[in-house]
Amino acid sequence: MSNFYNMPKLPTENSPKVEIFVDDKAVMVPGDTNLLEALKAVGIETPHVCYHPYLPVSGNCRQCLVEQEGPRGRMLVIACYTPVMPGMKIYTPASSARVKNARKATQEFMLVNHPLDCPICDKAGECTLQENFMEAGQNESRMRPEYGKNYHGNPAHQFIDAKGQLRGGKHVDLGPRVLLDEERCVQCDRCVRFMRTIAGSEQLQLAGRADHTYITTFPGEKLDHEYDLCVTDVCPVGAMTAKYFRFQKRVWLLSHTPTVSMDDSLGANIWLDYADGHIYRVMPRCNPVVNRSWLSNTSRLAFQNFDKNRLPAMGFHVIQEALAEVKKVGGKVALVAGGACTVEDLAAVRLLKESLGDSAELFGGTFKKVGAPDGIAMSGDPLANRVAFKLLGIPDNNLEDLTKRASEFKVLVTVNNDLFGEGGAAVATLEKIPTRIALTPFNDATASKATLAYGIRHWSEVQGTMVNSLNILQKLNACPVCPDERIRAAYDVLSELAGNKFESAFDAFKKAGEYAAVLAGLSYDTIKSTGKLLEGGNA
């Protein structure tokens, strides 16, 4: 176990290219990174367990062994800790039996006391040990059956099973969200490095020595942190497991939708893992500029309420009649947009405002407090699409003005904005508005105060875009889990109310380009999976 950690330097588009020789062939690789990343850049995958691109390098698993030619001949080195040097000569299993045998040996040592839990392990199907074994492991065990496996871990959790074998701690409760299986742990110390370096709260540590080493919390303490579920992501085996997902679904039965979390203006990139019309988990989607590989518990666990307390899509004609009445006999309409509105929704809000003319006034924002960024995966701003509000000319901070002028309006239309749930006593004045229409996915406080509540799709169920706090245009994709296919996206409903119905999300995005010059000429195809930095951005 290394006592000194350094963060890996990852290759970028601007990395200088250097020539090295891999298996006696000249290749051009990024010259400012480690050998593991350099080989990956030219299509050569190197097995590893302890290495993670966004964690300090510890180099303790020895799975990434390669041969490097030096003054004393060819020697085994670990690729994760070896910097790239011009002209270096490297040998992989493709040309070196020594490397192949060394990787098999380290794999065998790692598995020698590892339990055969694959049939019941939540990590089965995405386990690094399984992947490495298929590539470099052995098909037959050389262990003598009379000895069996020796399970080492916290002495307080050891026991003798019915076969007389020493067993280790199963489902050790580390805290409110994470369970530890000590038998499966391979002491890669990824979880320790994450909590120390990324979370900044060293709640996990290695105890014991040599083959008696085990992961534990400090005496009397629990693993309890806003990012503690990230340790289940970085754990390469099934040692760290999330309580909410434990034994819920086999991972190979899950489908995955790439999208963006709309609970914060950083817009963390996520996967929505679903099956049978139900989301089972939310996982971080790697974006080096936005959230890297991390996701807060708040964003991760929000899905548990996505399908609860939903509103049906009923009474559309009543909304049409109410707005038509205002246009006919006069009166003012307050159109209020919330942070979960996509760029497409905001374009439709603008379109509806134009159709109503001077009788309509735009409002936007949130009563939730804006916090400080945590430097990991949250900006602290709960108005997720605030930058898009500014780009499309929609106010993002005038809700207090609305509460003071409530008596001026005849109709209130809220879109993805729970005014009554967030505003406290200040929003009581809004009840003076005779007609209150709430377009919202949930039967929330604003829906209960509305004269008409109309169900729309949640952001997890729509295609669209958002502009995050780094000025990066990011794409949302619809996860096919909407509880009722008759429920429509907000932009669809609003554009029809405006008398110019968008046929698709792309039409709405194209309309947004008329309101925001920086979006003009763009299409969904121009937005990469990691987003597109807009002109004037500094990400």
Disulfide bonds with the S-S distance in Angstrom:
none
